[in-house]
């Protein structure tokens, strides 16, 4: 993970409703500080109400673990997961 004045470079992958909200499946973003909370704030600012709705009940996959912990440090790749329906 690269870090510095411009923040950590994180590859962000979007799935289902998150991809629709972002208008893409993947991108690389600079996140500072490199936390789930900072990434969430960046995404809601960047993609507005549609992403805000997804993240209100969705989660982030960091190091193979789904999390909503805003203090969790993000690594080189984070997956943005929409809420999933149970069956």
N, C-alpha and C positions, 0 to 999 in steps of 0.2 A: 504494500500500500504506500503510495507516495503521499507525503504531507509537506506542508510548508505554509507560506504566507497565503497562498490561494486555497488552502484546505486540502483535505484528503480526496483523492480521485477514486470514485466509487462507481463500479459498473452496476447499474440498476436495471433489473429485468421486471417487466410488468406482465401480469396475467389477467385474462378475462376482463372484468369491468375496469380494473386498474389500467390495462392497456388501452381500452376505449377512452378513459378519462385523459390519459397522457397523449393519445394519438400516435402511439408507437409501442413497440415491444421491448425496446432496450435503448439505453443511452448511458453515457458517462457524465457524472456530475462532480463538481467540487463541493465538498461538504465540510463546514467548519462551525463548531467543533465536530469531529467525526462521530456523531451519536445518532441514534434512531430519532430522537426528538428534533435535532437540527435537520435531518433528512425529511422528516414529516413536515416540518415548517416550510422547508424549501419547496416541497412538492405541492403543498396546498397553496402557496403563493404563486407558484408557476402555473398550475393547472386549475385553480379555482374550485368552485363549488362541486363539480363532478368528482374531483379527487378527494375533496373534504368528505363527501358522502362515503366513498369507498374506504377511506382510512378510519372513519368513525367506528366501523365494525370489522375492518380487515386487520391484517398483521404484516409483519416483516419477517422474512426468513434470513437469519444471519448465522453463518457457520452451521447450517443445517437445523437450526432451532427457531421455531416460530416465536416471535416476541412482540410485545407492545411496550416494553420497558424503554422509556424515553432516554434513560441514561446509558443504555447498552451501546458499546463502541461498535461502529460498523467497520467491516473489513473491506477487502477488494471488491466483493460482490454482495449485493443485497437483492432479494426478490420481494416484490410488493404483491402480497396475496389478498385478493378480495375475500369477503366473507363467503363461506361455502355452506350450501344447504345440506342439512342432514337428511337421512332417509331411514 
